[in-house]
């Protein structure tokens, strides 16, 4: 309740300050364009503003004919409105001053130009990056295309985002990033963000919104940043699509999408299928008093992905739409591992035993969603409703055989069935009272039901069959219900913008292990959110943000089923884990000019009950691994991003994130601290005749953990691409870590009773030939307008 009082007081103080504000220095211009005959919106028209016969600023109307030019210095302007196939329209004079800082020009009617078009002049380029108070908008269409690219490849080119070799995202040192696709959560597409990004073709993406200061509208869990991927939508009756594929030494895939627009109906369908294989290894060394063990393993993994689905959108009218979608996913794979165990005597390895592990996994899921979006005629009010139902079934099995002294001496098998059912219902309402004040509110219900039934069998060599082990076989059921309410206010005045809100979440939990009900307490969280931003000059913004976030434990962290497929590690979950609570503070400065975008952010995270992996040793040298809320996690970091486009051919970008980490567990009397760093460089260069070259790198240094450290990743990729003259066909050659076939990652674990190092050999080298082809009617792209700095 104290947070709510705090928000109200802050909002009241802000309102008082805003009413007293008289020195506004920046204004805005809004308008709407329609065809004189059909009265339909004229999309992608060019809006140019002039001062003293010199171009001062400009923009493009969106697909609905609406335009807005912001951050304009006070003064007199003339406006020119133009579009391909229409006569230009001039507005000779308009004045922006302290009495009229925001001008709504209303509706403009453009008349078709029946003359034959002889020449089209492109004034310049649409800005690659557009700033907003809570983040940036990255216009993907301003980049040269890469054949067969996925959403992950596109996000690697977006400033502020770091994408590792596996497709994991991070923003300003945090991996708690929520991803949306056309405003819908990525959970619709896949169980993980990395898998969801594979199923979205890069050529189908129009722009990417990066929100570094999420408002109270977004879930309190795992939302230090938000990425919203906007895909292309047909505006006229037509059938269009894309077809792409990859041929590589480790993977082959095919990706296709199709959309059909007819009248009020828009139907979109897509599918992604991939075959892959990996070859990895690891060496583990463990010292405990005078006892030393070495374990070497070799792993081969094969598998396939399938994601696909369809979405239907029906426009009741220009302000109301209905949508329904259905998606399927299947990700079976098989992993075979050979594990050799050795004892060390007098620095000599003595063979102990060998284990052969065969692990086939089967994962299948489906999602059904329905939604409604309605706007008022003046576009100031919006109401949306979304319902999603998800069902998942998975099988996890293994066959384990152990050989000692060249004779089989132990065998066991494991069979587990997992079922997951999720239901989400969300309602959101927003209202813009005027150009300065906007209010958002909403509610959300999320219910998860997870069940796991596990059976272990021990092989009887006297009677050749597997006998069930009742002491280890079990079933586990877990149910969570999260009820959420939120409200948020967005207030603008001159150079200042304030976003203040709060979100309340009540979590109800129930769990059963075997035949015993576990008493897990429910919990409530009140999550405040505050963002203060100030425009410093026409193209710079200074921001200060505070929020409280939580992370609930994963199902694998909760499931108490004991897994001892590895002879040196016994692993089990803890159903009594509580969510992590983190307070996050951010201070950032960003500036956008015609050719350069820079962002510098200072952040501090304070977590008092972090979930930590805890390893303890038994007298026989075997680890017992579980999770506990016993950690304190503090991070002070600095993140700097630069994106430079000196010419239309060359783009250079880089992000450097450094954070000092303090980890502490008073219960275990363990502390660890150190500096962590990440560096992500990107370079894109357009060559003549449709050729282009693209480089991406991801390099991080030592990772600090409560009981040790992990060495950093080194990943880089070089892509050569060729686009045909008609822009339909693209061909690319992509080389991942071409000079380093394997990446070696070493994890060091230290305690008073043992010391362990485990070095993983990860296969990162990947050579792939990719292609993409555009199907259907060729797109007509809107003209691009030159962007210049406003005069100071």
Protein Blocks (a to p, Z undefined) as FASTA:
>chain_A
ZZmmmmmmmmmmmmmmmmmpmbbcbdcdddddddfklopacehiacdddeehiafbdcdd
dfkopacdehiaedddddddddehiacdddfbacddfklmbccebjadddddfbdcfbdc
dfbdcdfbdcdfklccddfklpccdehiafklmmmmpghiacdfkopaceehiabdcdde
ehiafklmmmbfklmmmmpcfklpfbdcddfbdcfkbcfehpabccdddddddfbdcddd
dddddddfkbccddddddddehjbccddddddddddddddddddddehjaccdddddddd
ddddddddddddddfblmbccddddddddddddddddddddddeehiacdfbdcdddddd
dddddddddddddddfkopaccddddddddddddddddddddeehiafbdcddddddddd
dddddddddddfblmbccdddddddddddddddddddddfklgcddddfklgccdddddd
dddddddddddehjbccddddddddddddddehjaccdddddddddddddddddedjkbc
cddddddddddddfklmmmcdcfkbfkbccdddfkbccddddddddddddddfkbccddd
ddddddfbbccddddddfkopacdddddfbccddddddddddddfbfkbccddddddddd
ddddfklopacdddddddddddddddeehiacddddddddddddfklccddddddddddd
dddfkomaccddddehkllmbacdddddddfkbccdddddddfbdcdddddddehjdddd
ddddddddddZZ
